[in-house]
Amino acid sequence: MHKYLILFFSATLFLCGCKGNGTPSGIIKPEVMTGLLLQIHLIDGSLYSSVQMPDSLYKYGHGKYEAALKKFHVDSAQFRKSMNYYANESGKLYAIYDSVDNKLKKLTDSVNVASAKERAITRKADSLKTDSALKSRRKPLTPAQRMDSARNVSARQRISSRMDSIRKLNLKRLHAIPKK
């Protein structure tokens, strides 16, 4: 009798120790759960970034959540059951959220690139507008002002040529000094 009890408990222990790697029936697959959680978190972000009034989260969010569940062919009871299952299987839930995080980062990066391009286009258009606005506000130069500006340019050129010649002389003097 003692042998049968030992055999029974060892078989029970062996069967309890074996866990299947697949998900049980009625539980959402990890790939689908990743997409669904990504969609749900995007909806959460859009709801919490808008103005919140009493019951507005329920009023506006309920339809969005239902649409996300319908998109993945899941009902709310199956989603709740799956979340409870994955909460008990922390390794699987961690892997799912890791892929959700990676997808969110990719979405954020693509949005940042698109907005940077849009800002660059807007900045260029704004700079062209301001340049043309400044040109239109400028008064035309009189002949006397044109002569003065020409004199200023020639004076600047003379000064810069003198500075260049002084620099050249200093360089020659430095090279002429014998090194010890």
C-alpha positions as CSV (number, residue, x, y, z in Angstrom):
1,M,0.0,0.0,0.0
2,H,2.8,2.3,0.9
3,K,4.3,1.8,-2.6
4,Y,1.0,2.8,-4.3
5,L,0.8,6.0,-2.3
6,I,4.3,7.0,-3.2
7,L,3.7,6.2,-6.9
8,F,0.4,8.2,-6.9
9,F,2.0,11.3,-5.3
10,S,5.0,11.1,-7.5
11,A,2.8,10.9,-10.6
12,T,0.7,13.8,-9.4
13,L,3.8,15.8,-8.6
14,F,5.2,15.1,-12.1
15,L,1.9,16.1,-13.8
16,C,1.6,19.3,-11.8
17,G,5.2,20.2,-12.6
18,C,4.5,20.0,-16.4
19,K,3.2,23.3,-17.8
20,G,2.3,23.8,-21.4
21,N,4.0,26.7,-23.2
22,G,1.0,27.6,-25.3
23,T,-1.9,29.7,-24.2
24,P,-5.1,28.0,-23.1
25,S,-8.2,28.2,-25.1
26,G,-10.2,31.3,-24.7
27,I,-7.1,33.4,-24.0
28,I,-6.0,36.0,-26.5
29,K,-2.7,35.1,-28.3
30,P,0.4,37.2,-27.3
31,E,0.7,38.8,-30.7
32,V,-2.9,39.9,-30.8
33,M,-2.7,41.0,-27.2
34,T,0.3,43.2,-28.1
35,G,-1.7,45.0,-30.8
36,L,-4.7,45.3,-28.6
37,L,-2.8,46.7,-25.6
38,L,-1.0,49.1,-28.0
39,Q,-4.4,50.4,-29.2
40,I,-5.8,50.6,-25.7
41,H,-2.8,52.7,-24.5
42,L,-3.1,55.0,-27.5
43,I,-6.7,55.5,-26.7
44,D,-5.8,56.2,-23.0
45,G,-3.3,58.8,-24.1
46,S,-5.8,60.6,-26.4
47,L,-8.4,60.6,-23.7
48,Y,-6.2,61.9,-20.9
49,S,-4.7,64.6,-23.1
50,S,-8.1,66.2,-23.9
51,V,-10.2,68.3,-21.6
52,Q,-11.9,66.1,-19.0
53,M,-15.3,66.8,-17.7
54,P,-17.3,64.6,-15.4
55,D,-18.2,61.3,-17.1
56,S,-16.4,62.4,-20.3
57,L,-14.0,59.5,-20.1
58,Y,-16.9,57.1,-20.1
59,K,-18.8,59.1,-22.7
60,Y,-16.0,59.4,-25.2
61,G,-13.8,56.5,-24.2
62,H,-16.3,53.7,-24.2
63,G,-16.9,53.8,-27.9
64,K,-13.2,53.9,-28.6
65,Y,-12.5,50.9,-26.4
66,E,-15.3,49.0,-28.0
67,A,-14.0,49.8,-31.5
68,A,-10.5,48.6,-30.5
69,L,-11.9,45.3,-29.1
70,K,-14.0,44.9,-32.3
71,K,-11.0,45.5,-34.5
72,F,-9.2,42.6,-32.9
73,H,-12.3,40.4,-32.8
74,V,-12.4,40.2,-29.0
75,D,-15.1,41.0,-26.4
76,S,-14.5,42.6,-23.0
77,A,-15.0,39.4,-21.1
78,Q,-12.3,37.6,-23.1
79,F,-10.0,40.6,-22.7
80,R,-10.5,40.6,-18.9
81,K,-9.9,36.8,-18.7
82,S,-6.8,37.2,-20.8
83,M,-5.4,40.0,-18.7
84,N,-6.0,37.9,-15.6
85,Y,-4.2,35.0,-17.2
86,Y,-1.2,37.1,-18.3
87,A,-1.1,38.9,-14.9
88,N,-0.5,35.4,-13.3
89,E,2.1,34.6,-16.0
90,S,4.4,37.6,-15.4
91,G,7.1,36.5,-17.9
92,K,4.6,36.4,-20.7
93,L,3.1,39.8,-19.7
94,Y,6.6,41.3,-19.5
95,A,7.4,40.1,-23.0
96,I,4.1,41.5,-24.3
97,Y,4.7,44.9,-22.7
98,D,8.2,44.9,-24.0
99,S,7.0,44.6,-27.6
100,V,4.2,47.2,-26.9
101,D,7.0,49.6,-25.7
102,N,9.1,49.0,-28.8
103,K,6.1,49.7,-31.1
104,L,5.2,52.8,-29.1
105,K,8.8,54.0,-29.5
106,K,8.7,53.4,-33.3
107,L,5.4,55.3,-33.5
108,T,6.9,58.2,-31.5
109,D,10.0,58.3,-33.6
110,S,8.0,58.4,-36.9
111,V,5.8,61.2,-35.5
112,N,8.8,63.2,-34.4
113,V,10.5,62.9,-37.8
114,A,7.3,64.0,-39.6
115,S,6.8,66.9,-37.3
116,A,10.4,68.0,-37.7
117,K,10.0,68.0,-41.5
118,E,6.8,70.0,-41.1
119,R,8.5,72.5,-38.8
120,A,11.4,72.9,-41.2
121,I,9.0,73.6,-44.1
122,T,7.0,76.1,-42.0
123,R,10.2,77.8,-40.8
124,K,11.5,78.2,-44.4
125,A,8.2,79.6,-45.6
126,D,8.1,82.0,-42.6
127,S,11.7,83.2,-43.3
128,L,10.8,83.8,-47.0
129,K,7.8,85.8,-45.9
130,T,9.8,87.9,-43.5
131,D,12.5,88.5,-46.0
132,S,10.1,89.7,-48.6
133,A,8.3,91.8,-46.0
134,L,11.6,93.5,-45.0
135,K,12.5,94.1,-48.6
136,S,9.1,95.7,-49.3
137,R,9.5,98.0,-46.2
138,R,12.9,99.2,-47.3
139,K,13.0,102.6,-48.8
140,P,14.9,102.9,-52.1
141,L,18.3,104.4,-51.9
142,T,18.9,107.9,-53.2
143,P,21.9,108.5,-55.5
144,A,23.8,110.2,-52.7
145,Q,23.2,107.2,-50.4
146,R,24.4,104.8,-53.1
147,M,27.7,106.8,-53.4
148,D,28.2,106.7,-49.6
149,S,27.7,102.9,-49.6
150,A,30.1,102.5,-52.4
151,R,32.7,104.6,-50.5
152,N,32.1,102.5,-47.4
153,V,32.7,99.3,-49.3
154,S,35.9,100.6,-50.8
155,A,37.1,101.8,-47.4
156,R,36.4,98.4,-45.9
157,Q,38.3,96.8,-48.7
158,R,41.3,99.0,-48.1
159,I,41.3,98.3,-44.4
160,S,41.0,94.6,-44.9
161,S,43.9,94.6,-47.4
162,R,46.1,96.5,-44.9
163,M,45.2,93.9,-42.2
164,D,46.2,91.2,-44.6
165,S,49.5,92.8,-45.3
166,I,50.2,93.2,-41.6
167,R,49.4,89.5,-40.9
168,K,51.7,88.5,-43.7
169,L,54.6,90.6,-42.2
170,N,54.0,89.1,-38.8
171,L,54.0,85.5,-40.2
172,K,57.3,86.3,-42.0
173,R,58.8,87.6,-38.8
174,L,57.8,84.4,-36.9
175,H,59.3,82.2,-39.5
176,A,62.5,84.2,-39.6
177,I,63.1,83.7,-35.9
178,P,65.7,80.9,-35.4
179,K,64.5,78.0,-33.3
180,K,66.7,76.9,-30.4
